[in-house]
Amino acid sequence: MISSDTKSLPVVRSAVTRMAELEGFGEADARNVTWALDEALANVIKHGYAGRSDQPIRITLESVVSADGRSGLELSVRDYGRQVDPTTIRSRDLDEVRPGGLGVHIMRSVMDVVEYSCPPDGGMLLKMVKFASRVESVESAATEALP
Amino acid sequence: MSTKPMGVVKEIRRGADSTVVVLSGDVDLHQSPTLHAALVEVAADRPKKLILNLGQVQYMDSSGVGTLVELLRRVNAYKGKLALVGLTDRVRSVFEITKLDKFFSIHATEDEAHAA
């Protein structure tokens, strides 16, 4: 559990990068998982909690395995802020040159699964899954096999 | 003239025709408001060419990119030029994945940006 203080973000980034590395993710995959979680937390702070820094955010990371045997990480981000219809959460038109609206696009681009839901007791729940890329898995296995 | 560091803004060098702003560290939601304030102040002087050196930026999220997009709009509005230099692979990927790389003038070095 962290507070919705932006000062928490670098700490979470360091932790999730390390967790992804321990799961055997290559550098690019670990970087993308970290990026997606950072964008998710930024969205909660900005939109769910309207910038308030003292609200709770619960983060869970769980090891998963894909149908074809690749290791993966499931990340859950639970907040208790403003609820939004999940069908309205989408990235903006990238042909426009304007700030904002890019976080969801980044999350969907770098993760294998991105699902929002509205728990009955309020707030939002975001589940994201990333499976290790095949090439990086092979590289990781090759590195581990070295004497 | 050089200005003292503030947040991720490590250095500001003001010349006759151009201003160079050197950034370092992580440009995330925590740092973006300070960066935004600093860049608004720099753009208020309307330098003909504004060069952002991102060579020491290790991480940039969408709020950081958004801050630079807003700066681009400001500089375009007074018909100045904005150049980004020294992007690491990680920072470049933010621009590529958001397809914003086509809207910015991106160069390898400050010298290249000055010459463009």
Contacts between the chains, C-beta under 8 A, distances in Angstrom:
chain1	res1	chain2	res2	distance
A	6	B	28	7.3
A	6	B	29	4.8
A	6	B	30	3.6
A	7	B	30	5.8
A	9	B	28	5.3
A	9	B	29	6.2
A	9	B	30	5.7
A	10	B	26	6.0
A	10	B	28	7.1
A	10	B	30	7.3
A	13	B	26	7.8
A	13	B	59	7.2
A	31	B	90	6.6
A	35	B	61	7.3
A	38	B	28	6.7
A	38	B	61	5.5
A	39	B	61	6.1
A	39	B	62	5.9
A	42	B	28	7.4
A	42	B	29	4.4
A	42	B	61	6.2
A	42	B	62	7.2
A	42	B	63	6.1
A	45	B	29	6.5
A	46	B	29	7.2
A	94	B	98	6.4
A	94	B	99	4.3
A	94	B	100	7.8
A	95	B	99	7.8
A	97	B	69	6.2
A	97	B	72	7.0
A	97	B	73	7.1
A	97	B	100	7.3
A	97	B	103	5.0
A	98	B	69	6.4
A	98	B	73	7.7
A	99	B	65	7.6
A	99	B	66	3.1
A	99	B	67	7.0
A	99	B	69	4.5
A	99	B	70	5.0
A	100	B	66	5.6
A	102	B	62	3.9
A	102	B	65	6.4
A	102	B	66	6.8
A	102	B	98	5.0
A	103	B	61	7.7
A	103	B	62	4.7
A	105	B	97	7.6
A	105	B	98	6.5
A	106	B	62	5.9
A	106	B	94	7.7
A	106	B	97	6.1
A	106	B	98	7.0
A	109	B	97	5.3
A	110	B	97	7.4
